[in-house]
Amino acid sequence: MQNKRNNSVALALYHAAVGKIVLDYVEQIDSEAIERAMERRAVQTLEAMRRILEDERYTDPECFEIIDDLVMQFFKELEIKVERHSEYD
């Protein structure tokens, strides 16, 4: 039992130390750099949508489905929760 408790304490201390390192690093990151990275990702998503819409191999419903998947992936990457009604649900 004592060994288990010691492991829990050691693990908690480890997590706290790692958390501090992460927070220290994040505080050094320029918020504008984060914003630029998010904008780049948004532009990449829009460019992918344009390529899909211009691809003659896909029907309109297929384009919609692929683009919907791209948008949902974009939101997932940014950890944005979106609740909406979809006729395909």
C-alpha positions as CSV (number, residue, x, y, z in Angstrom):
1,M,0.0,0.0,0.0
2,Q,2.8,2.4,0.9
3,N,4.5,1.7,-2.5
4,K,1.3,2.5,-4.3
5,R,0.9,5.8,-2.4
6,N,4.6,6.7,-3.1
7,N,4.0,6.0,-6.8
8,S,0.9,8.3,-6.8
9,V,2.8,11.1,-5.1
10,A,5.7,10.7,-7.5
11,L,3.3,10.7,-10.5
12,A,1.5,13.8,-9.2
13,L,4.8,15.6,-8.8
14,Y,5.8,14.6,-12.2
15,H,2.5,15.8,-13.7
16,A,2.9,19.1,-11.9
17,A,6.5,19.6,-13.1
18,V,5.5,18.8,-16.7
19,G,2.5,21.1,-16.4
20,K,4.8,23.9,-15.2
21,I,7.2,23.4,-18.1
22,V,4.3,23.5,-20.6
23,L,2.9,26.6,-19.1
24,D,6.3,28.3,-19.1
25,Y,6.7,27.4,-22.8
26,V,3.2,28.6,-23.7
27,E,3.7,31.9,-22.0
28,Q,6.8,32.5,-24.3
29,I,4.8,32.0,-27.4
30,D,3.6,35.1,-29.1
31,S,-0.2,35.2,-29.4
32,E,0.2,36.7,-32.9
33,A,2.2,33.5,-33.9
34,I,-0.7,31.4,-32.7
35,E,-3.2,33.6,-34.6
36,R,-1.1,33.4,-37.8
37,A,-0.9,29.6,-37.5
38,M,-4.7,29.4,-37.1
39,E,-5.2,31.6,-40.1
40,R,-2.8,29.5,-42.2
41,R,-4.8,26.4,-41.2
42,A,-8.1,28.1,-42.1
43,V,-6.7,29.2,-45.5
44,Q,-5.5,25.6,-46.1
45,T,-9.0,24.3,-45.4
46,L,-10.6,26.9,-47.7
47,E,-8.1,25.9,-50.5
48,A,-8.9,22.3,-50.0
49,M,-12.6,23.2,-50.3
50,R,-12.0,25.1,-53.6
51,R,-10.1,22.1,-55.0
52,I,-12.9,19.8,-54.2
53,L,-15.5,22.1,-55.7
54,E,-13.5,22.3,-58.9
55,D,-12.9,18.6,-59.2
56,E,-15.3,17.3,-61.8
57,R,-15.1,13.7,-60.4
58,Y,-17.4,14.6,-57.5
59,T,-21.1,15.2,-57.7
60,D,-22.6,18.1,-55.7
61,P,-23.7,15.8,-52.8
62,E,-20.2,14.2,-52.7
63,C,-18.7,17.7,-52.6
64,F,-20.9,18.7,-49.8
65,E,-20.1,15.6,-47.8
66,I,-16.3,15.9,-48.3
67,I,-16.4,19.6,-47.4
68,D,-18.5,19.0,-44.4
69,D,-15.9,16.4,-43.2
70,L,-13.1,19.0,-43.8
71,V,-14.9,21.7,-41.8
72,M,-15.6,19.2,-38.9
73,Q,-11.9,18.2,-39.0
74,F,-10.9,21.9,-38.8
75,F,-13.2,22.4,-35.8
76,K,-11.9,19.2,-34.2
77,E,-8.2,20.3,-34.6
78,L,-9.0,23.6,-33.0
79,E,-11.1,21.9,-30.3
80,I,-14.2,23.9,-31.2
81,K,-17.4,22.2,-30.3
82,V,-20.1,22.8,-33.0
83,E,-23.6,21.5,-32.5
84,R,-25.7,21.9,-35.6
85,H,-28.4,20.1,-37.4
86,S,-27.5,18.2,-40.5
87,E,-29.9,16.5,-42.9
88,Y,-27.3,13.7,-43.1
89,D,-27.3,12.9,-39.4
